[in-house]
Amino acid sequence: MRKKFIAGNWKMYTSKASSVALAKSVAEGVKDDRVSVAVCPPAPWLVAVAEIVKGSFVHVGAQNCHYASEGAFTGDMSPQMILDAGCRYVIIGHSERRHGLAEPDLFLNRKVKAATSAGLTAIFCIGELLAERETQQTEAVLAFQLDAGLSGLTAEQISRVVLAYEPVWAIGTGKVATPQQAQEAHAFIRQHIGKRFGNDVAQQMIIQYGGSVKADNAQEILKQPDVDGALVGGASLKAETFLPIIQAAS
């Protein structure tokens, strides 16, 4: 049985002091490992947050990485640097980077390969725009993003991938996919992974839902058979709104 995985994406919010306080509150609130939990603070606070949650049931992830292990890439971080900072996870392909910063699929594929080769678990995000859903292109978009983003991965690398289905129209908008819509998309993703990598890989693959997840809708979404957790945005910025989502998953 797949363990639920809840990750908080803090995006470009928090100060050093507030990130440390938030991490401390989350770590104190997670009493066991029935649910896998991660927090993904802004890059400047990674080391401080990793120190705070050390020895707890909470792990740390970065929000992005480069595909190179080092080099003249001003402003970027390599997977190895992220590991050294105390991280276990890294988010790759979030819609705010795919669409807001126009990161192409080939670039994201190189990042996934580099991150998983370095020993990180990549939280690889996929999802359709509102216009694509309204024109019945959801499955075609998801299939393309999966094929492009996971192209050439070895069996060992794919074992270090978590997928996050994030319908772009539901991120930060207050709109949420219905439990049925989430389940249909997740079931398609699992089926597609099965065709590409085999049924065993598909059945073990953790597929999170992301898109305005909150305490009051988490339980209905998380009880769907192919929804294995959540990538939480705004609701992860306060322990009192994040911890109930983790509790819903358990």
C-alpha positions in Angstrom: 0.0 0.0 0.0 1.3 3.4 -1.0 2.1 5.8 1.9 0.5 9.2 1.6 2.9 12.1 1.0 2.1 15.7 1.9 4.5 18.4 0.8 4.3 22.1 1.5 5.5 24.5 -1.2 6.3 27.8 0.5 7.0 29.5 -2.8 8.6 33.0 -2.4 7.1 33.6 1.1 8.5 33.7 4.6 11.5 35.4 6.2 14.3 33.5 7.9 12.7 33.9 11.3 9.2 32.9 10.1 10.4 30.0 8.1 12.2 28.6 11.2 9.2 29.1 13.4 6.9 27.5 10.8 9.2 24.5 10.4 9.5 24.1 14.2 5.7 24.1 14.5 5.2 21.6 11.7 7.9 19.3 13.1 6.3 19.4 16.5 2.9 18.6 15.1 3.9 15.5 13.1 4.1 12.8 15.7 4.8 9.7 13.6 5.7 8.6 10.1 2.3 7.3 9.0 2.4 10.0 6.4 5.5 11.2 4.6 5.9 15.0 5.1 8.1 17.6 3.5 8.4 21.4 3.6 9.9 23.3 0.7 11.1 26.7 1.8 12.7 29.4 -0.3 16.4 28.7 -1.2 18.0 31.1 1.4 16.3 29.3 4.3 17.0 25.6 3.3 19.9 25.1 5.7 18.1 26.8 8.6 14.9 24.8 8.1 16.9 21.6 7.6 18.6 22.2 11.0 15.3 22.8 12.7 13.6 19.6 11.4 16.6 17.3 11.9 15.6 14.2 13.8 11.9 14.8 13.3 9.4 13.1 10.9 9.6 16.1 8.5 12.0 16.4 5.6 13.1 19.3 3.4 12.8 20.0 -0.3 14.0 22.7 -2.6 11.7 24.4 -5.1 14.0 24.1 -8.1 17.4 23.0 -9.3 19.7 23.2 -12.3 20.7 20.1 -14.3 24.4 20.7 -14.0 26.5 19.6 -11.0 28.4 22.9 -11.1 29.3 25.7 -13.5 28.8 29.2 -14.6 25.0 29.3 -14.0 24.4 32.5 -12.0 21.6 32.3 -9.5 21.0 28.5 -9.8 21.6 25.6 -7.5 22.9 22.1 -8.4 21.3 18.9 -7.0 24.5 18.3 -5.1 24.2 21.7 -3.4 20.7 20.9 -2.5 21.7 17.6 -0.9 24.5 19.4 1.0 21.9 21.8 2.4 20.0 18.9 4.0 17.3 18.3 1.4 15.7 15.0 0.4 13.3 16.4 -2.3 13.3 18.9 -5.1 10.2 20.3 -7.0 10.7 20.3 -10.8 8.3 21.6 -13.4 5.9 23.5 -11.2 3.5 25.4 -13.5 4.8 28.7 -12.2 8.1 27.8 -13.8 6.7 25.9 -16.8 4.4 28.7 -17.8 5.5 31.8 -15.8 9.2 31.3 -16.7 8.7 29.2 -19.9 10.9 26.3 -18.9 10.7 23.8 -21.7 10.1 20.1 -21.4 13.7 19.1 -22.5 15.1 21.4 -19.8 12.8 19.8 -17.2 13.8 16.3 -18.3 17.5 17.1 -17.8 16.7 18.4 -14.3 14.8 15.2 -13.3 17.7 13.1 -14.5 20.2 15.2 -12.7 18.2 15.3 -9.4 17.5 11.6 -9.3 21.0 10.7 -10.3 22.3 12.7 -7.4 20.0 10.9 -5.0 17.3 13.4 -4.6 13.6 12.5 -5.0 12.1 14.7 -7.7 8.5 16.0 -7.2 7.7 16.3 -10.9 4.7 18.5 -11.6 2.4 18.1 -14.6 -1.0 19.6 -15.4 -3.2 21.2 -18.0 -4.4 24.8 -18.6 -8.0 25.7 -18.3 -8.4 26.0 -22.1 -6.9 22.6 -22.5 -9.4 21.0 -20.1 -12.3 22.8 -21.7 -11.3 21.4 -25.1 -10.9 17.9 -23.8 -7.1 17.9 -24.1 -6.3 17.0 -20.5 -5.1 13.4 -21.2 -3.1 14.4 -24.2 -1.3 17.1 -22.3 -0.6 14.9 -19.3 0.7 12.1 -21.6 3.0 14.5 -23.4 4.4 16.0 -20.2 5.0 12.6 -18.8 6.7 11.3 -21.9 8.9 14.3 -22.3 9.8 14.8 -18.7 10.6 11.2 -17.8 12.2 10.3 -21.1 15.4 8.2 -20.7 15.1 7.6 -17.0 16.5 4.3 -15.7 14.6 2.1 -13.3 16.6 3.4 -10.4 15.9 7.0 -11.4 12.2 6.5 -11.8 12.0 5.0 -8.3 13.1 8.5 -7.1 10.2 10.3 -8.8 7.0 11.5 -7.2 4.4 12.9 -9.6 2.3 15.9 -8.7 -0.9 16.5 -10.8 -1.6 20.2 -10.6 -4.3 21.5 -12.9 -3.0 24.9 -13.7 -6.4 26.4 -13.5 -6.7 25.4 -9.8 -3.3 26.7 -8.5 -3.8 29.8 -6.3 -7.2 30.5 -7.8 -9.4 29.0 -5.1 -10.8 26.6 -7.7 -10.3 22.9 -6.9 -10.7 19.9 -9.1 -13.6 17.8 -7.8 -12.6 14.5 -6.2 -13.9 12.7 -9.3 -11.8 15.0 -11.6 -8.7 14.4 -9.5 -9.3 10.7 -9.4 -9.8 10.5 -13.2 -6.6 12.4 -13.9 -4.6 10.4 -11.4 -5.9 7.1 -12.8 -4.9 8.1 -16.3 -1.5 9.1 -15.1 -1.0 5.8 -13.3 -2.2 3.9 -16.4 0.2 5.8 -18.6 3.1 5.2 -16.3 2.2 1.5 -16.5 2.5 1.5 -20.2 5.8 3.3 -20.2 7.6 1.7 -17.2 5.5 -1.4 -16.3 2.7 -2.1 -13.9 4.9 -2.6 -10.8 6.4 0.9 -11.2 2.9 2.4 -11.8 1.5 0.7 -8.6 4.4 2.0 -6.5 4.4 5.5 -7.9 3.3 8.3 -5.5 1.0 10.7 -7.3 0.1 13.9 -5.4 -2.7 16.3 -6.1 -2.0 20.0 -6.0 -4.3 23.0 -6.5 -5.8 25.0 -3.7 -5.8 22.1 -1.3 -7.1 23.1 2.1 -8.2 21.3 5.3 -11.8 21.4 4.4 -11.4 19.7 1.0 -8.3 17.5 1.7 -10.1 14.5 3.1 -12.4 14.0 0.1 -9.6 14.4 -2.4 -7.1 12.2 -0.4 -9.5 9.3 -0.1 -9.6 8.7 -3.8 -7.8 5.4 -4.7 -5.2 6.9 -7.0 -4.5 10.2 -5.0 -1.5 9.5 -2.8 -1.0 12.9 -1.2 -0.9 16.6 -1.9 1.5 19.3 -2.9 0.1 22.2 -0.8 0.7 25.9 -1.6 -0.9 28.7 0.5 -2.3 26.4 3.2 1.2 25.2 4.0 2.3 28.7 5.2 0.7 28.3 8.6 1.0 25.2 10.8 -2.7 25.5 11.8 -3.8 25.1 8.2 -1.1 22.6 7.1 -1.2 20.1 9.9 -4.9 19.3 9.4 -4.1 18.3 5.8 -1.5 15.9 7.1 -4.0 14.6 9.6 -6.6 14.1 6.8 -4.0 12.0 5.0 -3.5 9.7 8.0 
